[in-house]
């Protein structure tokens, strides 16, 4: 039977609608069974995410915008008055995290590239989110908590935020492409800092010897190149980080108080010219990574899985990879990495951030002008 011509437009629209809906969901195989990946929402260079409620999240765009997104429907509402970021090179509006008592105090924390006299540097800012349940969510009461020494360079800003069980929080900073800074305690480039929630220095922070002038407040560890992932282990409460190496030598570290992680004196990578970096891969007084990659994977985003949907993934460490466009699952036993599984390689683009979110799902942000918020759940 021939279909009447007058019905063809409606049928075509229906088929396009079905095809569009189907294209937002895909299945992939893993060591422990199939998973479903759902395309929830689209952003322009998304960088960080923080889950506000079981059904909503804040997502930063490096271009300077902040969105509140319904993670069930994908509906987005732009948040007014985000912190002003210097958008250049690798800089812009970067990570976002919630105060542990956000429900009562409304504090949201950000890292960003901030223009100051002498250039730009990574800064930590907090503000209060109001109008959460309205069509006009807004940030108020902006406070600058920390500012890294500025640089004329526009790369290696870091940075990630991780709140610890004791209410302090860690922030990772890159070296701004000026390698000696990572060993200079008079600035915070190439370091991990630890602060109280109001931005002040905890009394039990380590004391670093000054290398040129007085050591900066807040320093927790030094010798980092460009750490773009930070996560708290759900069982130990300890900080883990992941950082970019140069040509190889991407590292997983467990930064401890007062320790030096070596950059640029030691590294498992090489300069982009192929030359040796510093003294090689080891030196007295400098820590070894828990795990490293050579060749590089360009890691960004780090999360321990603590949900219930994937029992076999419990306490696994997930790393986003910009290079080769993949997600990496690491098994961790007793503080050591014991296995690696590669997921979603070349399926969704460069993975910028990863998070263990509400209801047991795993969440990803992909890095492009049409970047995606993706939800990973078991295939039913």
N, C-alpha and C positions, 0 to 999 in steps of 0.2 A: 504494500500500500504506500502510495506517495504521501509525503507530509505536505499539507497545505502551505503555500509560500508565506501566508500571513503569520504562521506560527514559527517560522525559522528564526527571526531575530530573538524571540523569547527563549527558544531552545539553545541558541548560541550563547546568550547571556548566562543561562543556567549552567551550561558546560564550562564556561570560563570561570564562573563562581566556584564550581566544584573543583576545577583544576587549581585555582588560586588557593582554596582552603587546603587541598591536598599537598601543595607545594610548601606549606608552612610546617609540615610534619614529616619527619623521616626516621627510619629505623637503621640502627648500626649494631654490629656484633662486637662483644667484648669477651674477655676470658671467662666471665661469669654470667653470660647470657646476653640477650638483646636489650638495647636501650632505645628509647624514643627521644628525639630532639625536636623541640617545638620552637618556632620563631615567634616571639611574643611582641616585640616592638623594634622600631628602627631609630637610630640616632646618628648624629654627625660626629665622628671621632669620639665615641664613648670611652671613658677612662676608668671610672670607679663606680661602685654601687654599694648601697647600704639599705637593708630591709627595715622599713619603718613600722609596718604592721604585717600580719600574715598575708595581706593582700596587696601591699604597696611597697615600693622601693624608691629611693632617690638614686638618680643616675647623673653623673657629671659628663659633660662634653668638653674636650680639651679646648675647643673654640671659645669657651667661657660661659656656656649655658648650663642650667641645672633643671632637671625634670623630676616630677613626681609621677610615677607610672603605676597603673593598676596591673599587677602581674598576672591577673586572671583574664582580663579583657584586652590588655595592651593599650588602653586609653592613657594618653599623656597630658599632663598639665604643667605648664612652665612655671617655675618658682621665681618669684620676683626678688630682686636685690641680692643676687649671688655675690660672693666676694669678687672684687675686680682683679682679673688675672692679666699678666702680660703674655699675649699669645704670639710666640715666635719660636721657630725651630721646633724643639721637643717640648717647649714650655706652654703653659696654659693653666686651665683649671684641671686639677689632677685627682687626687683621691678624696674620698668622703667616708666618714665613720660617725656613729652615734655614741653619745655618752651612755655608759651603762644604765643610768637612770633617766634616759631620754623621755620616757613616758611622763615623768613628773617635772623635769626641768627644761626639756626642749632643746638642749644643746646639740648642735651638729658641728663636726670638725672637718676641716678641709686642708689639703696641701695644694699649693699653686705656685707658679712663677710670678714673682712680684717685682715691679720696676721700682728701683730706688736709685739714689745718687751713686754713680759708678757702675751701673748696669742692672742686671736682674739676678735674683736669687730665690731659692725655694723658701716659702714662708708657710707657717701654720696659723690658721685663722679659725675661730669658732664664732657661731651665730645661733640665734634661737629661731626655730621654725614655728611659725604661727599659721593659723588657717589650714591646718592639715586636712580637714574634712570639707573644705570649701573649694571653689573654682579659682581662688586667688591665694594659694599658699605663698608666704612671704618670709624672708629672713630678716631679723632685726637684731639689734644689740651686737654688732660685729666687734670682735676683739682680736687684735694681732697678738699671738702668743709667742711666736718665735720667728726670727728672720736670719737666714744664712747670709754670710758675707757675699755681696754682689759680685758678679763677673760679667765681662763683655761676651762670654760664650753663651750660646743658646741651646746647649744640650746637657745631658746627664743631670737632670734635676731630681732624679729618683722618681717617685717617692710613695711610700705607703704608711698607713696608720694602723696600729693594732693596740687595743686596750687589753691590759693584763687583769687577772682576777683581783689584784689588790687595788684597782681603781686608777693606777698610773697608766700612762700610754706611751708607746714607742712610735718613733717616726724615723724612716730611713731616708737618707739624703745621698745623692750622687756627688761626684767630684767636680762637676761642671766642666769636665774635659781638661781640667788643670790638675794633673796627676799628683804633684807634691802636696796638694791640699789635703789629701786623704791621710797624710801623716802629720799634719800641722794641727795641733790641738787648740790653736788660737782662733780657729774657725770651725764650723761644723760640717763643711763639705766632706763627702766621703765617709760619713759616720752614721751611727744609730744613736738617737737621743732618747732619753726617758724623762717624762715630765709628769707633774701632778695635773689633775684635770683643769686647774686654772692657769696652767702654763708655767708655774714656778718649779724650781729645782728641788727634787726630793732630797731629804737630808741624808739618805743612805745611798745616793749615787756615788760611783767611784770617783776618786780624785786622780786626774791625769796630770803628769808633769808638763809644765808649759814648754813648748818648742820655740815659740817666738811671741813674746808678750804673755799675758795670762791665758790659761785654758778656759774655754767657753763653758758656761753652765750647761747642764743637761746631758753632757756626753756620757754615753753608755759603752760604746765600742767604736774603734776607728779602723782605718785600712780597708774601706769598702769602695768599689768602683762606681757602680750604678745600680743599687738594689731597688727593684720595682715590685717586690712581693714581700709580704710579712704576714705571719699567722701565729696564733697561740696554740700550742699543743693542748688538746682537750683533756688529757690525763695529767700532764705534768705542770701545765700553766706556763711553760717556758716559751720564749720567743724563737721562731725559726724565720729565716729570710732567704730570698733568692736574688742573685744579682748577675748582671751582664758582665761577662769577661770581655776581652778584646777579640782577637782572632782565636776563639776557643777559650776554655777556662771559665765558663759560666759556673757559678757556685751555689750550693745550698749550705747555709751556715746556721749555727745555733749561737748567736751573739751572747756572750757572757760579760758581766761587769768588768770594765777595765782592760779588756783584751784587745789585741791588735790583730786584724785579719789579713794584713800583709800588703794590700795594694798601695803603691805600685812596686814594692820591693820584691814581692813574690807573686807568682801566678802560674797556672797550668796552661795559660794561653800564650800567644805571641803577639807582637805588634802587627798591625795590618800590613806593614811592609815585609813581614816574615821574620823580623829580628827578635832576639831574645828580650824578655821583659825582666828588668832588675837582676836579681841574683839567681833566678831560676824558680823552682817550685817549693823551696823550703828555706827557712832561716830561723836562727835562735830568737825566741821571744815573739814569734808570730804563729798564729793558729792555722791549722789545716782545715779545709772544708769538710763537711760531713759527706758531700757528694759533689762531683763536678762533671761537666760535659765538655768533650773535645772530639769533634768540632762543636761549635756553638749552636744552641737552640734559640737564643735571644729570649730569655724567660721574662714573663711579666704576669703578675698575679699569682697568689699562693693561698691555698686553703686546705685545712684538714676537714675531711668529711666526718660529720657527727650525727647524721640523720639516721632514719630507720628504714627507708625504702630500699637501700642497698646494703644488706647485712655483710656481704663480702668486702665492701669498701670501708667498713667502719675503721676510723682513724688513719685511713690512707691519706697521703699528701698529694694534692693536685697542683700542677704547675701549668700555666698557659705558656704557649710558645708562639712568638711572632714569626720566627723563621720556620719553614716547613709547615706552618699553619696547623698546629696539632695541640692536643691536650695530653698531658703526661700524668699517669698515676704511679706514685711511688709507694711501695709498702715499707712501713717503718716499724722496726722492732727494737726496743731498748735503746732508742736514740740513734739507731743506725738505719740507713736505707738498705733494704735487702732485695728489692726487686723493682722493675720498671715495666710498665705497660703503656704502649702508645695508642691513643684513641683519636678518632675523627681526623686523621691526617689528610690535609688538603680538602676537607669537606666544607668548611665554613669560613676560611680565611684566617687572618692573623688573630690569635686569641690574646686579648689585652688583660682581662681580669677573670677571676674564677672565685665563686663563693658557695658555701654550703648554706642553703636558704631555708625558708619556711616549708613545713610539711615534708621535709626529707629530700627535696629535689636538689640537684646541683645546677648552678647558674653560671653562664658565661657571657662576657661581652667581647665582640669582635671589633677589630680596629680598622675602620675605613670611613669614608664619607657617608656610606650607607651601612654603618655598623649595626649589629644585631644584639638584642638581649635574647639569649637562648636558655630554655629550660630542659634539663635532662632528667628523665624518669624511667623506671623500668617499663619495658613493653608489656602490655597486658595481653 
